[in-house]
């Protein structure tokens, strides 16, 4: 039964417990078989072939559900042949590796997960072979790129040729590694077919390694029963009319993209893979014309910045017209769609009906503007690896910023007191505390780590999320803090740096930000990576030098003071407390990244301990500067 507009979810009667609030309320292969049986000739998986001669990507080419199923059977059979070689006797499950992982992380994950067969693109083979001595369990590598070209125009990926592939094969043989391409594995399976081994609901579907922001990554066990929950829960929250068409461009090592792809398969939808370069995603969108676009705030914020620059912030008549159109559209008048906003909607291909954002908070003004421009529902949800990426979603007619929605079907939510942070389930008018989740979306625990599992899944099957939430009066939920990401200043005030970074990063001049504080200091300091596109012209105007480089501008004292003034103004508008304002900043021209300074995890989350050590000298200098003024 649908909820009334004023009430998004309901309390479960008589569910109160001391110290907590009331709470709100079989395998992937057979899911695939159902879709194949229902729609064998429908397009399923697509790609844009690359033409080396013309240096262009062509139109999407698809294989049907039946064709994909036959290939899956053959590849599965071929893997069993390799499995005999590798000594594997258990059900297969996948362990995805981020493309940006360094050698140390690859070594840890592959050894921890006991990986014996690795599937990767051809350009990664040499990297793995160089690590051979550190990967004693590895027995076989399968290249996704065929050693023989698919077509003369397509050929092997640059810079490879038949000679370099031959060198790799000889190197692999000398390293006691079997090296095949996917076509060879598929042919092996077609020659010696093996009957599928059907997984049980409590079998592992995949291992998803968490970001490791505070230590080594943990391997979350995503079960087949979790994917069964996906096929049951998502359709009720995604209002697509007609065929579901999705562009796959986010990392498959992240649970967000994994569950989206399972959802597409359960709905007999069409899945097109991006051409491999994130800078070409808009071109891929326009070629595929998806009906459902799942994204993350990092990308949507960039789209927003460019759209407002060309519309409501544009000079002259264009800006006047756009501002008028937005104001009228907010009043739900559709007249302006065909004049202005349908052109903006074409950026996503023109057919998008639903945009989903998750993995991090997104600003209310960004959500509202994108809803107007894309002429469709733009919804925010909540999930984490341990909840299979699912848990809470805004209803399609709910447009309240700062609220992540209500529990999805089959999910229960309650709050647990956090006395150290002064959050209680008895708070009035809105209960607050650590959000606890229970349902078919809760993962199977951490692989080879019973201690961490017992900390995450507590009595009664509740998942301790680490997020601090608030139950709003209409039954929606807001995320207001994190349990772990807090520290105390010397005067006793607690600070949640992640929340401050989200507030200040809404400034278009800022691309990345790290807020630091500790119990020996009474103030905060910050490292800011500016967005070159907006920052450079702004800063050049301050110093009066139209040729100054980004590095020179970041070192200019006048620019530093102007940026500090900017974030102080932003903090006042957000009604932050005085102790939440950074008193000194460092402008950094080098972005935080995964490989070089290693300040970010593969999911682009900030490693605070690494950032603190990396910028230790700068942090000490900023505090010395502040204390000298005092």
C-alpha positions in Angstrom: 0.0 0.0 0.0 1.5 3.4 -0.9 2.3 5.9 1.8 0.3 9.1 2.0 2.2 12.1 0.7 2.8 13.4 4.3 4.1 10.1 5.7 6.9 8.2 4.0 7.2 5.2 6.4 5.7 3.9 9.7 6.9 2.8 13.1 6.7 -0.9 13.9 4.4 -1.1 16.9 5.9 -2.2 20.3 9.4 -2.5 18.9 11.0 -0.1 21.4 14.1 -1.4 23.4 16.2 0.4 26.0 18.8 2.5 24.3 17.3 2.3 20.9 14.3 3.7 18.9 11.5 1.9 17.2 12.5 0.6 13.8 11.1 1.3 10.4 9.9 -0.6 8.2 18.0 -17.4 -4.8 20.8 -17.2 -6.9 22.1 -15.0 -9.8 22.4 -17.8 -12.4 18.7 -18.7 -12.2 17.8 -15.0 -12.3 19.7 -14.9 -15.6 17.9 -18.1 -16.8 14.5 -16.5 -16.1 15.4 -13.4 -18.3 16.7 -15.6 -21.0 13.6 -17.7 -21.0 11.3 -14.7 -21.0 13.2 -12.6 -23.6 15.8 -14.7 -25.5 16.0 -12.3 -28.5 16.1 -9.0 -26.6 19.4 -7.0 -26.6 21.4 -7.5 -23.4 25.1 -6.5 -23.4 26.5 -3.8 -25.7 29.7 -2.1 -26.5 31.0 0.5 -28.9 33.7 -1.1 -31.1 36.8 1.0 -31.7 38.0 1.6 -35.2 41.8 2.1 -35.2 41.9 3.3 -38.7 39.4 6.1 -38.1 40.3 6.6 -34.4 36.6 6.6 -33.5 34.1 4.5 -31.5 31.2 3.2 -33.5 27.5 2.8 -32.6 26.6 0.3 -29.9 26.5 -3.3 -30.9 24.6 -5.8 -28.7 24.4 -9.5 -28.1 21.0 -10.9 -27.0 20.1 -12.6 -23.8 20.2 -16.0 -25.6 23.6 -15.2 -27.1 25.0 -14.0 -23.8 23.7 -17.1 -22.0 25.4 -19.4 -24.5 28.7 -17.6 -24.2 28.4 -17.6 -20.4 27.9 -21.4 -20.4 30.9 -21.9 -22.7 33.1 -19.5 -20.6 32.0 -21.2 -17.4 32.8 -24.6 -18.8 36.2 -23.3 -20.0 36.9 -21.9 -16.5 36.2 -25.4 -15.1 38.9 -26.7 -17.3 41.2 -24.1 -15.9 39.9 -24.9 -12.4 41.1 -28.4 -12.7 44.5 -27.0 -13.7 44.4 -24.5 -10.8 43.2 -27.1 -8.2 39.9 -25.3 -7.5 37.1 -27.5 -6.3 34.6 -25.0 -4.9 31.9 -22.7 -6.4 33.3 -19.8 -8.3 32.8 -16.3 -7.0 34.3 -13.1 -8.3 36.7 -10.6 -6.6 36.8 -7.3 -8.5 40.0 -5.2 -8.5 39.9 -1.4 -9.1 41.7 -0.3 -12.2 43.7 2.2 -10.1 45.0 -0.2 -7.4 48.7 -0.1 -6.7 50.8 -3.2 -6.5 50.6 -3.5 -2.7 46.8 -3.5 -2.7 46.6 -6.0 -5.6 49.0 -8.3 -3.7 47.0 -8.1 -0.5 43.6 -8.7 -2.1 44.6 -11.5 -4.4 46.4 -13.4 -1.6 43.7 -12.7 1.0 41.0 -13.9 -1.4 43.2 -16.8 -2.6 42.7 -15.8 -6.2 44.0 -18.5 -8.6 42.5 -17.3 -11.9 42.7 -13.7 -12.9 40.7 -12.0 -15.7 42.0 -8.7 -16.8 42.6 -6.5 -19.9 45.8 -7.1 -21.9 47.6 -4.0 -20.6 47.5 -5.4 -17.0 49.1 -8.7 -17.8 52.7 -7.5 -17.6 52.0 -5.7 -14.3 50.7 -9.0 -12.8 53.6 -11.1 -14.2 56.1 -8.7 -12.6 54.4 -9.5 -9.3 54.6 -13.2 -9.8 56.8 -14.0 -6.8 54.4 -12.2 -4.5 51.3 -14.0 -5.9 52.1 -17.7 -5.1 48.5 -18.9 -5.5 48.0 -17.5 -9.0 47.9 -20.2 -11.7 46.2 -18.6 -14.8 45.5 -15.2 -16.4 42.7 -14.7 -18.9 43.0 -11.6 -21.2 39.7 -9.9 -22.0 41.4 -8.6 -25.2 41.7 -11.4 -27.8 45.2 -12.1 -29.0 43.8 -12.3 -32.5 41.8 -9.1 -33.6 38.0 -9.2 -33.8 38.1 -7.4 -37.0 41.0 -5.9 -39.1 39.8 -2.4 -38.3 39.6 -3.1 -34.5 42.9 -4.9 -34.0 44.8 -5.4 -30.7 44.7 -2.5 -28.2 47.6 0.0 -28.6 50.5 -0.5 -28.2 50.3 -4.3 -28.5 50.9 -6.4 -31.6 51.3 -10.1 -32.3 55.0 -9.9 -31.4 54.4 -8.3 -28.0 51.7 -10.8 -27.2 54.1 -13.6 -28.0 56.6 -12.1 -25.5 53.9 -12.0 -22.8 53.0 -15.7 -23.5 56.7 -16.7 -23.2 57.1 -14.7 -20.0 53.9 -16.3 -18.5 55.1 -19.8 -19.4 58.5 -19.1 -17.8 56.6 -17.9 -14.7 54.5 -21.0 -14.5 51.4 -19.1 -15.4 48.8 -20.2 -18.0 47.9 -17.3 -20.2 44.8 -17.4 -22.4 42.5 -14.9 -24.0 38.8 -15.0 -23.5 38.1 -16.5 -26.9 40.3 -19.5 -26.1 38.6 -20.1 -22.8 35.2 -19.9 -24.6 36.3 -22.4 -27.3 37.6 -24.8 -24.6 34.2 -24.7 -22.9 32.3 -25.2 -26.2 34.5 -28.3 -26.9 34.0 -29.8 -23.4 30.8 -28.4 -21.9 30.2 -28.8 -18.1 26.8 -28.8 -16.6 26.2 -25.6 -14.5 26.6 -25.9 -10.8 23.7 -24.0 -9.3 24.6 -21.9 -6.3 22.6 -21.9 -3.1 21.2 -18.7 -1.6 23.8 -18.7 1.2 26.7 -19.2 -1.2 29.0 -16.2 -1.9 28.2 -14.3 -5.1 31.2 -11.9 -4.9 33.7 -10.4 -2.5 33.7 -6.6 -2.4 36.7 -5.1 -0.7 35.8 -2.0 1.3 37.8 1.2 0.8 40.3 0.7 3.7 40.2 4.4 4.9 41.6 3.4 8.3 43.6 0.2 7.5 43.7 -2.8 5.2 40.6 -3.4 3.1 37.9 -5.7 4.5 36.3 -8.3 2.1 32.5 -8.0 2.3 30.8 -11.3 1.4 27.9 -10.5 -0.9 25.6 -13.6 -1.0 23.3 -14.9 -3.8 20.5 -14.2 -1.3 21.5 -10.5 -1.4 21.1 -10.4 -5.2 17.7 -12.1 -4.8 16.8 -9.2 -2.6 17.9 -6.8 -5.3 15.6 -8.2 -7.9 12.6 -7.9 -5.5 13.3 -4.5 -4.0 14.5 -2.1 -6.7 11.6 -2.3 -9.2 9.2 -0.7 -6.7 11.5 2.4 -6.4 12.5 2.9 -10.1 9.6 4.1 -12.2 10.7 3.3 -15.7 8.1 3.1 -18.5 9.1 0.8 -21.3 12.6 -0.7 -21.7 15.3 -0.2 -19.1 18.5 1.0 -20.8 21.6 1.7 -18.6 25.1 2.9 -19.3 27.7 1.0 -17.2 30.6 3.3 -16.4 31.1 3.2 -12.7 33.7 0.6 -11.3 32.3 -2.9 -11.0 34.5 -3.4 -8.0 32.0 -1.1 -6.2 28.7 -2.7 -5.0 26.7 0.2 -6.4 27.4 -0.7 -10.0 27.2 -4.5 -9.3 23.6 -4.3 -8.0 22.5 -2.0 -10.8 23.7 -4.5 -13.4 21.9 -7.4 -11.6 18.8 -5.2 -11.5 19.0 -4.6 -15.3 19.3 -8.3 -15.9 16.3 -9.1 -13.8 14.2 -6.7 -15.8 15.4 -8.0 -19.2 17.0 -4.6 -19.7 19.7 -3.4 -22.0 23.2 -2.7 -20.6 25.7 -0.7 -22.6 29.3 -0.4 -21.5 31.1 2.9 -21.7 34.0 3.3 -24.1 36.6 3.2 -21.4 37.4 6.9 -20.9 35.4 8.8 -18.3 35.9 12.0 -20.3 33.8 10.5 -23.1 30.8 9.5 -20.9 28.6 12.2 -22.4 29.3 10.9 -25.9 28.5 7.3 -24.7 25.2 8.6 -23.2 24.2 10.2 -26.4 25.0 7.1 -28.4 23.2 4.7 -26.0 20.2 7.0 -25.0 19.6 5.4 -21.6 16.3 5.5 -19.7 17.9 5.1 -16.3 21.1 6.9 -15.3 22.8 6.0 -12.0 25.5 8.3 -10.9 27.5 9.8 -8.0 27.6 13.3 -6.5 31.2 13.8 -7.7 30.1 13.6 -11.3 26.7 15.3 -10.9 28.3 18.2 -9.1 30.6 18.7 -12.1 27.6 18.5 -14.5 25.8 21.0 -12.3 28.7 23.5 -12.3 28.8 23.5 -16.1 25.1 23.7 -16.5 24.7 26.7 -14.2 27.6 28.5 -15.8 25.8 28.2 -19.2 22.3 28.9 -18.0 21.4 30.8 -14.8 24.8 32.3 -14.3 25.3 33.2 -18.0 25.6 36.9 -18.8 22.9 38.9 -20.6 19.6 37.7 -22.0 20.6 34.0 -21.8 21.0 34.3 -18.0 17.8 36.3 -17.6 15.8 33.7 -19.6 17.3 30.8 -17.8 16.7 32.2 -14.3 13.1 32.9 -15.3 12.7 29.4 -16.6 14.0 27.8 -13.4 11.8 29.9 -11.2 8.7 29.1 -13.2 9.6 25.4 -13.5 10.0 25.2 -9.7 6.3 26.1 -9.7 5.8 23.0 -11.9 5.0 24.8 -15.1 6.3 22.6 -18.1 6.2 25.4 -20.7 10.0 25.9 -20.5 10.9 22.3 -21.2 10.6 22.5 -24.9 12.3 25.9 -25.1 15.3 25.4 -22.8 15.4 22.2 -20.7 14.9 19.6 -23.4 18.2 20.8 -24.9 19.9 20.2 -21.6 18.2 16.8 -21.2 19.8 15.8 -24.5 23.2 15.8 -22.7 22.1 12.4 -21.1 20.8 11.1 -24.5 17.3 12.6 -24.4 15.4 9.5 -23.0 16.4 9.5 -19.3 13.3 9.0 -17.0 15.1 8.4 -13.7 18.5 9.5 -12.3 19.7 7.9 -9.1 22.5 9.3 -7.0 24.2 7.6 -4.1 27.5 6.7 -2.4 27.9 10.2 -0.9 25.7 13.2 0.1 24.5 15.6 -2.6 23.5 19.2 -2.0 19.8 20.2 -2.1 20.3 22.9 -4.7 22.1 20.5 -7.0 19.2 18.0 -6.8 16.6 20.7 -7.4 18.4 22.2 -10.4 19.1 18.8 -12.0 15.4 17.8 -11.6 14.5 20.9 -13.6 17.1 20.6 -16.3 16.8 16.8 -16.9 13.0 16.9 -16.9 12.8 13.7 -14.9 12.9 12.3 -11.4 16.3 12.7 -9.7 16.4 10.7 -6.6 18.9 10.2 -3.7 19.3 7.0 -1.9 21.5 5.4 0.8 23.4 2.2 0.9 26.9 0.8 1.7 28.9 -2.2 0.7 27.7 -4.1 3.8 24.0 -3.4 2.9 24.5 -4.5 -0.7 24.4 -0.9 -1.7 20.7 -0.7 -0.8 18.6 0.3 2.1 16.9 3.7 1.8 15.5 5.6 -1.2 13.4 8.7 -1.7 9.9 8.1 -3.1 9.5 9.4 -6.6 7.3 12.4 -5.5 9.5 13.3 -2.6 11.7 16.3 -3.3 12.9 17.4 0.1 16.7 18.1 0.1 18.8 16.7 2.9 16.6 13.6 3.3 17.6 10.2 1.8 14.1 8.9 1.9 12.4 5.9 3.6 13.4 2.3 4.1 13.1 0.2 0.9 10.8 -2.8 0.8 11.8 -5.5 3.3 14.3 -3.3 5.2 14.0 -2.3 8.8 15.8 0.7 10.3 16.4 1.7 13.9 18.7 4.0 15.8 21.2 3.2 18.6 22.2 5.7 21.2 25.6 7.3 21.0 26.2 8.9 24.4 29.7 10.1 23.5 28.3 12.2 20.7 25.1 13.2 22.6 22.8 11.5 20.2 19.8 9.6 21.6 16.9 7.6 20.2 14.7 9.6 22.7 15.7 13.0 21.3 12.7 15.3 20.5 11.2 16.1 18.1 13.4 13.8 16.0 15.2 10.6 17.3 18.9 10.5 16.5 21.6 7.9 16.8 23.7 5.3 14.9 21.6 3.9 12.1 21.1 0.1 12.3 19.8 -1.9 9.3 18.1 -5.3 9.1 16.8 -7.2 6.0 17.7 -9.2 3.0 20.2 -6.6 1.9 22.6 -7.2 4.9 25.8 -8.9 3.8 27.1 -12.2 4.9 30.0 -10.9 7.0 33.7 -10.2 6.3 35.7 -12.9 4.6 38.2 -14.6 7.1 37.4 -12.0 9.8 35.0 -13.1 12.4 36.0 -10.3 14.8 35.1 -7.5 12.4 31.9 -9.4 11.4 30.7 -9.6 15.0 31.3 -5.8 15.3 29.3 -5.1 12.2 26.4 -7.5 12.6 25.2 -7.4 16.1 22.5 -9.2 18.1 19.3 -9.7 16.2 20.9 -9.5 12.8 21.2 -5.7 12.9 24.0 -4.1 10.7 25.8 -1.3 12.5 26.3 1.2 9.7 28.5 3.8 11.4 26.2 6.5 10.0 24.5 8.8 12.4 20.9 9.3 11.3 17.8 11.3 12.3 14.2 10.1 12.0 12.2 13.0 10.6 8.5 13.6 11.6 7.3 12.5 8.1 9.1 9.1 8.4 12.0 10.0 6.2 15.6 9.7 7.3 18.5 12.1 7.2 22.2 11.3 7.6 23.6 13.9 9.9 27.1 12.6 11.0 29.5 9.6 11.1 30.3 7.7 14.2 34.0 7.3 13.5 35.0 10.5 11.7 34.9 12.8 14.7 37.6 14.3 16.9 37.7 16.5 19.9 39.3 19.9 20.0 41.3 21.1 23.1 38.3 23.0 24.4 36.2 19.8 24.4 34.1 20.5 21.3 33.5 17.5 18.9 34.0 18.1 15.2 32.7 16.0 12.3 35.1 16.9 9.5 33.2 15.0 6.8 30.2 17.2 7.2 32.3 20.4 7.1 34.1 19.2 3.9 30.7 18.6 2.3 29.5 22.1 3.2 32.7 23.9 2.0 33.1 21.8 -1.1 29.8 23.2 -2.5 31.9 26.3 -3.4 32.6 26.0 -7.2 36.2 27.1 -6.5 36.9 24.0 -4.5 37.5 20.5 -6.0 38.8 18.6 -3.0 39.2 19.4 0.7 40.7 17.9 3.8 39.7 19.4 7.3 42.1 18.6 10.1 42.0 19.0 13.9 43.2 17.3 17.0 42.8 17.3 20.8 45.9 19.5 21.4 44.6 22.4 19.3 41.6 24.6 19.7 41.1 25.3 15.9 40.8 23.6 12.6 43.1 23.9 9.6 42.4 22.7 6.0 44.1 21.6 2.8 42.1 22.7 -0.3 42.6 21.6 -3.9 41.0 24.2 -6.1 39.1 23.5 -9.3 41.4 24.9 -12.0 38.5 25.7 -14.3 36.9 28.2 -11.9 39.8 29.0 -9.6 42.4 30.1 -12.1 40.5 33.1 -13.6 39.3 34.1 -10.2 42.7 34.0 -8.6 44.4 35.7 -11.6 42.1 38.6 -11.2 43.2 38.9 -7.5 46.9 38.9 -8.3 46.5 41.0 -11.5 48.5 38.5 -13.5 46.7 36.8 -16.5 49.6 34.4 -17.0 50.1 33.1 -13.5 50.1 29.2 -13.3 47.9 27.2 -10.9 50.9 26.4 -8.7 51.9 30.1 -8.5 48.3 31.1 -7.7 48.1 28.5 -4.9 51.3 30.0 -3.3 50.1 33.6 -3.5 49.3 35.0 0.0 46.5 37.3 -1.3 44.8 34.3 -3.0 45.1 32.3 0.2 43.4 35.0 2.2 40.7 35.5 -0.3 39.9 31.7 -0.3 39.8 31.7 3.5 37.4 34.6 3.4 35.3 32.6 0.9 34.9 29.5 3.1 34.3 31.7 6.1 31.3 33.3 4.2 30.1 29.8 3.2 30.3 28.6 6.8 28.3 31.5 8.0 25.6 30.9 5.4 25.5 27.2 6.5 25.2 28.4 10.2 28.2 26.5 11.4 29.6 27.0 14.9 32.6 29.2 15.3 34.9 26.3 16.1 33.9 24.6 12.8 35.6 27.3 10.7 39.2 26.5 9.5 41.5 29.3 10.7 44.2 28.6 8.2 44.4 26.9 4.9 46.9 25.5 2.4 46.1 25.7 -1.3 47.4 22.6 -3.0 47.8 22.5 -6.8 48.2 18.7 -6.8 44.9 16.8 -6.5 44.4 14.0 -3.9 44.7 10.7 -5.8 44.9 7.0 -5.5 48.3 6.2 -7.0 50.7 9.0 -6.4 50.0 10.6 -3.0 47.6 7.7 -2.1 45.4 10.1 -0.1 42.2 8.6 -1.7 40.9 5.1 -1.7 40.0 3.4 -5.0 36.4 4.6 -4.3 37.8 8.2 -4.0 37.2 8.4 -0.3 39.7 10.4 1.8 42.2 8.5 3.9 42.5 10.9 6.9 45.4 9.2 8.5 47.4 9.3 5.2 46.4 12.9 4.5 47.5 13.9 8.0 50.9 12.4 7.6 51.3 13.6 4.0 50.6 17.2 5.0 52.2 17.0 8.5 54.7 19.7 7.8 52.0 22.0 6.3 49.7 21.3 9.3 52.4 22.2 11.8 53.2 25.4 9.9 49.5 26.4 9.8 49.1 25.9 13.6 52.3 27.8 14.3 50.9 30.7 12.2 47.6 30.6 14.1 49.4 30.4 17.5 51.8 33.2 16.7 48.9 35.5 15.9 47.2 34.6 19.2 
